[in-house]
């Protein structure tokens, strides 16, 4: 049956004081005529909706809202739960009544909850289910109607059997003169459900796109940082090569200067060359003695270079006419 707006009915002895760690939840369903209805607004302990994966806690819902909620009326649909918690108990209640399509949502802000109801009530002719209450295992600490009034605080009453409606329900139905919506056909109810599911899937796709966009943005930032790092390393390597090339140019210029200063005067056939040996002394002997084959050579050393293989002595080398002993100048 569809529940109409009426005086607050039986409620658990819930506390009404707000707590920063509390969450707010409500559930919607289709009654036997296919009309959409909503429960009252429940205040729950921050971890009352926690599932086996640790989701739906105050902290996890807060993170979700900061990342994905773009409008004040956006709430988080609950998809994981235990049978004994708030959502599980509501699902059993709807099934027992012969109703369908139970869905519950959660938010960390009471203002967001009221914004959701205002938005939803604009789009649908929604009924109110005011007498459902979960048991103590649900972790409910407060309940209010959609005007913000706290419901009466009394002891919880057992749920009535599906085939024996409580006198309170009968009296409310009899005293209400509000017009009833004609009963929907199965096709109309299915069409309405499909429209609701399409809207839900649309929002879900938008949220998934936001997650994908966020991941792509993170990857792009990481890629750009890596590119900047590689560019900086390349620039540093290029600068180091430029420094080394400049230093080599300076050394070459200094060597050319020393070569010209050391060039023997009046010796047109002098050749600048190098002599290699395992050590520099052996290289110098090879240069001054013509590798042991000539006594008519002269050698004027300018510089020497050593490496892992040995020593190269460089300087001006030339032949002299006549005999004599080659000497190192």
Secondary structure in CASP SS format (residue, H / E / C, confidence):
PFRMAT SS
TARGET T0000
AUTHOR 0000-0000-0000
METHOD secondary structure of the structure
MODEL  1
X C 1.00
X C 1.00
X C 1.00
X C 1.00
X C 1.00
X C 1.00
X C 1.00
X C 1.00
X C 1.00
X C 1.00
X C 1.00
X C 1.00
X C 1.00
X C 1.00
X C 1.00
X C 1.00
X C 1.00
X C 1.00
X C 1.00
X C 1.00
X C 1.00
X C 1.00
X E 1.00
X E 1.00
X E 1.00
X E 1.00
X E 1.00
X E 1.00
X E 1.00
X E 1.00
X C 1.00
X C 1.00
X C 1.00
X C 1.00
X C 1.00
X E 1.00
X E 1.00
X E 1.00
X E 1.00
X C 1.00
X E 1.00
X E 1.00
X E 1.00
X E 1.00
X C 1.00
X C 1.00
X C 1.00
X C 1.00
X C 1.00
X C 1.00
X C 1.00
X C 1.00
X C 1.00
X C 1.00
X C 1.00
X C 1.00
X C 1.00
X H 1.00
X H 1.00
X H 1.00
X H 1.00
X H 1.00
X H 1.00
X H 1.00
X H 1.00
X H 1.00
X H 1.00
X H 1.00
X C 1.00
X C 1.00
X C 1.00
X C 1.00
X C 1.00
X C 1.00
X C 1.00
X E 1.00
X E 1.00
X C 1.00
X C 1.00
X C 1.00
X C 1.00
X C 1.00
X C 1.00
X C 1.00
X C 1.00
X H 1.00
X H 1.00
X H 1.00
X H 1.00
X H 1.00
X H 1.00
X H 1.00
X H 1.00
X H 1.00
X H 1.00
X H 1.00
X H 1.00
X C 1.00
X C 1.00
X E 1.00
X E 1.00
X E 1.00
X E 1.00
X E 1.00
X E 1.00
X E 1.00
X E 1.00
X C 1.00
X C 1.00
X H 1.00
X H 1.00
X H 1.00
X H 1.00
X H 1.00
X H 1.00
X H 1.00
X H 1.00
X H 1.00
X H 1.00
X H 1.00
X H 1.00
X H 1.00
X H 1.00
X C 1.00
X C 1.00
X C 1.00
X E 1.00
X E 1.00
X E 1.00
X C 1.00
X C 1.00
X C 1.00
X C 1.00
X C 1.00
X C 1.00
X H 1.00
X H 1.00
X H 1.00
X C 1.00
X E 1.00
X E 1.00
X E 1.00
X E 1.00
X E 1.00
X C 1.00
X C 1.00
X C 1.00
X C 1.00
X C 1.00
X E 1.00
X C 1.00
X C 1.00
X C 1.00
X C 1.00
X C 1.00
X C 1.00
X C 1.00
X C 1.00
X C 1.00
X C 1.00
X C 1.00
X C 1.00
X C 1.00
X C 1.00
X C 1.00
X C 1.00
X H 1.00
X H 1.00
X H 1.00
X H 1.00
X H 1.00
X H 1.00
X H 1.00
X H 1.00
X H 1.00
X C 1.00
X C 1.00
X C 1.00
X C 1.00
X C 1.00
X C 1.00
X C 1.00
X C 1.00
X C 1.00
X C 1.00
X H 1.00
X H 1.00
X H 1.00
X H 1.00
X H 1.00
X H 1.00
X H 1.00
X H 1.00
X H 1.00
X H 1.00
X H 1.00
X H 1.00
X H 1.00
X H 1.00
X H 1.00
X H 1.00
X H 1.00
X H 1.00
X H 1.00
X H 1.00
X H 1.00
X H 1.00
X H 1.00
X H 1.00
X H 1.00
X H 1.00
X H 1.00
X H 1.00
X H 1.00
X H 1.00
X H 1.00
X H 1.00
X H 1.00
X H 1.00
X H 1.00
X H 1.00
X H 1.00
X H 1.00
X H 1.00
X H 1.00
X H 1.00
X H 1.00
X H 1.00
X H 1.00
X H 1.00
X H 1.00
X H 1.00
X H 1.00
X H 1.00
X H 1.00
X H 1.00
X H 1.00
X H 1.00
X H 1.00
X H 1.00
X H 1.00
X H 1.00
X H 1.00
X H 1.00
X H 1.00
X H 1.00
X H 1.00
X H 1.00
X H 1.00
X H 1.00
X H 1.00
X H 1.00
X H 1.00
X H 1.00
X H 1.00
X H 1.00
X H 1.00
X H 1.00
X H 1.00
X H 1.00
X H 1.00
X H 1.00
X C 1.00
X C 1.00
X C 1.00
X C 1.00
X C 1.00
X C 1.00
X C 1.00
X C 1.00
X E 1.00
X E 1.00
X E 1.00
X E 1.00
X E 1.00
X E 1.00
X E 1.00
X C 1.00
X C 1.00
X H 1.00
X H 1.00
X H 1.00
X H 1.00
X H 1.00
X H 1.00
X H 1.00
X H 1.00
X H 1.00
X C 1.00
X H 1.00
X H 1.00
X H 1.00
X C 1.00
X C 1.00
X C 1.00
X C 1.00
X E 1.00
X E 1.00
X E 1.00
X E 1.00
X E 1.00
X E 1.00
X E 1.00
X E 1.00
X E 1.00
X E 1.00
X E 1.00
X C 1.00
X C 1.00
X E 1.00
X E 1.00
X E 1.00
X E 1.00
X E 1.00
X E 1.00
X E 1.00
X E 1.00
X E 1.00
X E 1.00
X C 1.00
X C 1.00
X C 1.00
X C 1.00
X C 1.00
X C 1.00
X C 1.00
X C 1.00
X E 1.00
X C 1.00
END
